[in-house]
Amino acid sequence: MLQNFFITCGIKLQATSTSFKPSTIKEEITQYVVTVNLYQTFNQYWYANKDRLPIFSSFVRQYNIMCATSIDRESYFNIAGFLHRKNRSSLAPSTLRYSMILREQVKNKQT
């Protein structure tokens, strides 16, 4: 069924080999689908295939990075809550945003 889908899309399936070097993202995705079941974990697959699938690998590195901590995000919400408290509720969203940006700029200059 999957092979029929690829044929319909005009994608040629390649046999698994270590010398395969796809040149387009379409070919890399095809190679990924064909070889993904050979590995037990996500990390094992991408460690072994990062050089064989350079385009797709760059997307994976960009979008599958996990934030180690959420402290920065929580801090931003706390500060935004303080700036937009009840007695300052007339602040426009853009003014609140600019206040947050200015605060970050001042903080970066101090460090």
VMD Tcl script that draws the C-alpha trace (Angstrom):
set ca {
  {0.00 0.00 0.00}
  {2.78 2.44 0.91}
  {4.65 1.54 -2.26}
  {1.55 2.33 -4.33}
  {1.35 5.72 -2.64}
  {4.96 6.49 -3.53}
  {4.48 5.34 -7.12}
  {1.38 7.55 -7.42}
  {3.39 10.51 -6.10}
  {6.21 9.79 -8.53}
  {8.68 8.82 -5.81}
  {11.08 6.00 -6.58}
  {11.79 3.67 -3.68}
  {15.44 2.95 -3.15}
  {16.81 -0.27 -1.76}
  {18.49 0.17 1.61}
  {22.19 0.67 1.26}
  {24.81 2.57 3.17}
  {26.02 4.40 0.07}
  {22.65 5.98 -0.73}
  {22.91 9.77 -0.82}
  {19.55 11.37 -1.62}
  {19.65 14.77 -3.25}
  {16.15 16.09 -2.58}
  {13.94 16.25 0.47}
  {11.42 14.00 -1.30}
  {14.08 11.31 -1.74}
  {15.23 11.72 1.86}
  {11.70 11.29 3.20}
  {11.30 8.18 1.06}
  {14.57 6.80 2.41}
  {13.42 7.62 5.95}
  {10.13 5.73 5.51}
  {11.96 2.72 4.08}
  {14.61 2.55 6.83}
  {12.96 3.90 9.99}
  {11.82 0.48 11.21}
  {15.40 -0.79 11.30}
  {16.11 1.19 14.49}
  {14.56 0.93 17.93}
  {14.67 4.57 19.00}
  {14.44 8.00 17.46}
  {17.94 8.93 18.67}
  {19.52 5.77 17.29}
  {18.03 6.41 13.87}
  {19.15 10.01 13.59}
  {22.60 9.35 15.00}
  {23.14 6.64 12.39}
  {21.56 8.55 9.48}
  {22.41 12.20 10.05}
  {24.98 12.16 7.23}
  {22.85 10.11 4.84}
  {19.84 12.42 5.18}
  {21.36 15.90 5.62}
  {18.33 17.99 4.60}
  {15.81 16.04 6.65}
  {18.27 15.79 9.53}
  {18.55 19.57 9.74}
  {14.76 19.82 10.11}
  {14.78 17.15 12.79}
  {17.50 18.96 14.76}
  {15.62 22.23 14.48}
  {12.16 21.01 15.46}
  {12.84 18.17 17.88}
  {14.92 20.03 20.41}
  {13.47 19.82 23.89}
  {13.79 22.75 26.23}
  {15.72 21.63 29.29}
  {13.79 23.92 31.61}
  {10.70 26.08 31.58}
  {11.94 28.63 34.11}
  {12.40 31.36 31.49}
  {8.86 30.88 30.20}
  {7.38 30.93 33.69}
  {9.35 34.06 34.50}
  {7.98 35.83 31.41}
  {4.41 34.97 32.37}
  {4.98 36.23 35.93}
  {6.45 39.50 34.69}
  {3.68 39.96 32.13}
  {1.13 39.33 34.87}
  {2.80 41.95 37.06}
  {2.92 44.53 34.26}
  {-0.68 43.86 33.26}
  {-2.16 43.82 36.75}
  {-5.61 45.14 37.55}
  {-4.65 48.77 38.14}
  {-2.72 48.84 34.84}
  {-5.30 46.94 32.80}
  {-5.64 49.80 30.34}
  {-2.27 48.89 28.79}
  {-2.61 48.02 25.15}
  {-1.19 44.61 24.16}
  {1.48 46.32 22.07}
  {2.54 48.47 25.04}
  {2.80 45.38 27.23}
  {4.88 43.69 24.55}
  {7.21 46.68 24.26}
  {7.59 46.79 28.04}
  {8.61 43.13 28.05}
  {11.11 43.70 25.23}
  {12.62 46.73 26.97}
  {12.91 44.79 30.22}
  {14.74 41.99 28.40}
  {17.10 44.50 26.76}
  {17.95 46.10 30.11}
  {18.46 42.69 31.68}
  {20.84 41.65 28.86}
  {22.90 44.85 29.22}
  {23.35 44.25 32.94}
  {24.76 40.75 32.47}
}
mol new
graphics top color blue
foreach p $ca { graphics top sphere $p radius 0.5 }
foreach p [lrange $ca 0 end-1] q [lrange $ca 1 end] { graphics top cylinder $p $q radius 0.2 }
display resetview
